[in-house]
Amino acid sequence: MPHHDHPRRDHHSHDHHGHGHESAFEGPEEVARVVADGEIAIGYVGEVVGLLDHPVDSVVDIGSGPGVATLELARLLPEARVVALDSSASMIEALRERATAAGLTDRVQGRQVEIPEGLEGRADVDLVWASMSLHHVADEVAALRAVRETLSERGTVAIVEFGDQRELLPPGNDALGDRVENAYRRYFDEQSQHWHGDTPSDELAAMVGRAGLRVLSDHVSVITHQPPLDEAQRRYVTGSLMRARKQLEGLLTAADLDALERIARDPERADGPLLVSRRILLAGR
Ligand SMILES: C[S@@+](CC[C@H](N)C(=O)[O-])C[C@H]1O[C@@H](n2cnc3c(N)ncnc32)[C@H](O)[C@@H]1O
């Protein structure tokens, strides 16, 4: 077996795509990218709603992005008022447009705020939805404590985060998949310093516990989109592999990076199926 050398990472050339830049999550391209990511994973909204064992009159979506999941929550929970919080002006503007187009402005509101700001003073929230956003927040435990304060007695916080990165690869790439998953763990460890500065990130369930919340369930779930994939899904397959190739530069060998690029460019890969893996953690007071 060849020895896998890991070239030294150049800390000035990190790819912060969508991660940490002040301008990240701004502009029409970012909105389109987050809309596509949201649509591919929209099934998780129904999965989480199906897991709740209590009525929901009030929802807060933290780091809502352009509101793909926000509006799905409003549709699936027709009694609920839904507040979307996001620090990006572009995302909140896109969310308002979506709410208007869906005729849901009476129940769906957007506010441009930096979490935990925007949570203060809120109470009796039955569902806090935090999808792919918590890892961006500077002090996650402080944010989770603020979330806890907003929850009603029966309330649930649903945290959706990256699942198993091996799902990016087609079957038959187990060894490469393991290396990609390990490299992503190191990528997030490194990024976490950049995102969180002096308040280092911890394992998700540990942070939830430190915030005084009780873990109700914690599992990894996979949504499978069967072929034929539509244009957006095909773009997602190629885009997520090319993004991995860029983000894992310096964390994988040149040969592995080449293999990722080859798979990304392989038309058969884009023929699907597309697997989307997410970790879903539910917690209460
Ligand atoms: C990857 S997107 C996720 C969007 C959506 N929740 C989804 O799952 O598709 C992350 C979102 O979190 C927002 N965000 C990042 N840090 C934030 C903070 N401190 N306060 C509020 N929103 C934040 C970003 O602007 C972005 O829209």
The ligand as a Gaussian input file, in Angstrom:
#p B3LYP/6-31G(d) Opt

LIG

0 1
 C      -26.124000      26.652000       4.267000
 S      -27.335000      27.899000       4.502000
 C      -28.697000      26.931000       5.042000
 C      -30.014000      27.444000       4.567000
 C      -31.243000      26.592000       4.928000
 N      -31.466000      26.539000       6.343000
 C      -31.120000      25.208000       4.366000
 O      -30.986000      24.248000       5.115000
 O      -31.157000      25.052000       3.142000
 C      -26.814000      28.714000       5.982000
 C      -27.577000      30.006000       6.266000
 O      -27.241000      30.462000       7.584000
 C      -27.124000      31.865000       7.569000
 N      -26.294000      32.267000       8.715000
 C      -24.978000      32.003000       8.911000
 N      -24.579000      32.513000      10.099000
 C      -25.667000      33.120000      10.657000
 C      -25.902000      33.833000      11.879000
 N      -24.942000      34.022000      12.772000
 N      -27.146000      34.313000      12.111000
 C      -28.134000      34.116000      11.213000
 N      -27.971000      33.449000      10.056000
 C      -26.764000      32.956000       9.771000
 C      -26.522000      32.171000       6.210000
 O      -26.754000      33.511000       5.803000
 C      -27.220000      31.137000       5.320000
 O      -28.366000      31.668000       4.722000

